């Protein structure tokens, strides 16, 4: 049986500080590009900065990174109008779609308004690698925890649902994330969840978790689930440390 070509790499990482740029690409995003398996040409990598209001400075830094890495880069902005004539055609032509963090609630609303919820599923089923950080991780799942509505974390339950789990991001770096996720799973607001520390990612093939990956020492991924007796457990997932690119 052939391997499922539907790939999602959902992360709390993929970028790091840079001496020369605002940020630079880190191993998790490099791995997403490797997963596309492109040979003989530059990989086509498209950034979606929807969750940060299509921030032009972010887009500029993305192109700076892509130029240094030899990617065939593009981006899709939705505000004030789509920057490409045919969003579906453009996204289906990519090898990797990289979704940035920010407001996952805003991202989902704008994507549905412009039909990207349907387009993203089509791209996923066609073998385009989907990856992202924070909001760009939660969006593929049923839901998760979000500060989209203010500093106090709230549940988001209308994710795209490509993956039948909830998702927790920044599990180690934002104090409210871990207890809020555990409470929401325990109360049945969210289903079983997979969570990532900063610098960790979840690789899904189809709808199954294939492996947890990390790009820094100490980063972990977790499974948070409610049991029949009402208790909630958090289990550390075995993970593989990705090498830093040469």
N, C-alpha and C positions, 0 to 999 in steps of 0.2 A: 504494500500500500504506500502511495506517495505521501510525503510529509505535507501537512496542512500549510499552505502558503500564506495564510492570513496571519500577519505578525503585528503585534503591538508591543512596544517597549515603553512602559509607563514609569516615570522616574520622579525623584526629588533631586535631580542633578543634571548632568550633561553639560555643565558649564562651570568655569572657575575664574578666579581673578587673573588678570593679565597685567604685565608691566607696560604694554604698549597700547592695548585696547581697553574698552570698558569691561570686557570679559572675553574669554576665549573658550573654544569648544573643548570639552573634557571627554574622558573615555566612554561614558555611556552613550553619548551622541555619536562618537566615532563608531561604536559598535553597531548602532542602528544603521549607519551607512554601510558597514560591512555586511550586515544581514541582507541588504538588498542584492548582494552578489553581482554587482556590476563589473564587467571586464571590458577592456578595449575602448572605453570612452569615459568621460567624466560623469560621476553620478549626479543625477538631477535631484537637488534637494530644495524643497520649498518651505519657507517659513510662514506660519500663520500667527501674526501678533494680535489677534482679535482681542484677547483678554486684557491687553494693556492699551486698548484704544488705538491700535495700529501705530504705536509710537515710532516716529521717523528716526529717532536716534538709535533705537534698537535695531531697526531695519538696516541702517547704515553699518552698524557694527557687525551684523550678520554677514553682509556682503564683504566686509573687510576680512572676516574669518574665512569665508568661502573662497575668496581670491587666493589666500595663503595656502589653502588646502587643496586647491584644484577642483573644486566642485562647480558644476553648472547650476548656479544659484538663481532663485526667484523668490518672490513673496506674493501673497494674496492679502490685500487689505480690503476691507468692506466699507470703510468710512472715508470720505462722505459718500462714496459709491465704489463698487468693485473696480480695482485697478487693471483687471484683465477683461477682455471682451466676453470670454466664455469660461466661467469659473470651473464648471465640470470638466470641460476638455482639458484645461490647464492642469488640474489636480490629478486627473487620471493619467496624464503623461509623465508624472513624477516617479522617481524611485523611492524617495523618502519625503514624508510630510512631517515637519517639526512644529509642534504647537507650543507656544510660549505660555508662561504663567500669568496670573493676574486674577481677574474676576471670572470664575467659572460660570456664575449665574449670567453675567453679561455675554460671555462667549456662547453659551447654549442658546440664549434668546436670539442673538444676531445670526448664529448659524441656522437656526430653524426658520427665521425670517427670510433668509436668502437660500434656503434649500440645501445647506451644507450638511445637515444631518443625513440626508439621503445620499448625497455625493460621497461623504466620508465612508459610509457603509459600502458603497459601490467600489471605492478605491481599495478598501481593506479586502474585499472579496476578490479583487483583481490582482492582489499581491503587492500593492504599494505598502511599504513599511510605514506604520504610523507610530510616531514617538512624540514625547512632550514632557514638560516639567510642570509640577504643581497643578494648576488648572488644566494644563495640557496632559496631565495624568488622570485626574479625576474624571474628566469628560467622557472617557471611553467606558467607564464603569456605570453601575446602577446609580451611584451617588457617593457621597462622602461628607467630610466636614469642610466648611468654607467660612472665610471672613468677608465674602462678597457683600454682605448686608451690614457690616460694621465690625468693630473689634471683638465683640462676643461671638464665638464660633457658633454656627448654626448648621443644621443638616441641609444638604442638597440631595434631592431624591429623584430628580428628573434628568439624570445623565443619559447619554446615548444608549447605554445598556448593551453595547456589543459584548461586554464581559459581564457575567452574572454575579459579580461581587461588588461590595462597596470598596472604597479606596481611601486610605489615610496618607497624607503627605506631611513632610517636615515633622516626623514623629518624634524626633529627638531634640529638635531645635526650638520648637514653639510649645511652651509648657502646657497649654490647654488642649493640644491636639490628641494626646494619648487618652486622657480620661474622658474627653468628649466622645471619641470614637467608641471606646468601651461602653459608655452609657447608651449610646444610640443603638449599638448592636444588641446590648442586653435588653433594651426596651422594645426591640423588634422594629424600630424605625428604619434601620439599615440591615441588610443581610450580612452574612459572613464577609469579613473584610480582609484585604491585604494592605499592609501599610509599609512605608519606606522612611528610613532616616534620610537626612540630607546626604547625598552621595550614593544612594542605593536605587535600584530599579527592578522592575518586574517584567520578565519576558514571557509573553503569552504567544502560544501557537494555536490558532483557532481560539477557543474559549477556555483552554486549559493553561494553567501556569506551568511553563516549561522549566524555568529556573529563576532564582534571584541573583542579581549581579550587583557588585559594588565597585566604586572607583576611588574610594579612600579607606584607609584602615579604620576599623571601628564602626563603620556603617553597617546596618543590618536591615533586614526585611522581616515582616511578621504576618502571622495569620491570627485574626481576632474572630472568635466564634462563640455563639451562645449555645449552651447545651440544654438538654431536655429538662434538667433540674433547675434551670434558670441562671446557672453560673456562667460567667464569661471568662474565657481563657485567652491569653496572648502567647503564641508559640513562635519562637525565633525560627526562621526558615534557613535551611542550609544555603549558603551563598558562595558565589565564585568571584574572586577579585580579578577585575580586568586590568591588564597591563597598561601603563601609560604609553601613548603613542610615541614612537621614536622621532 
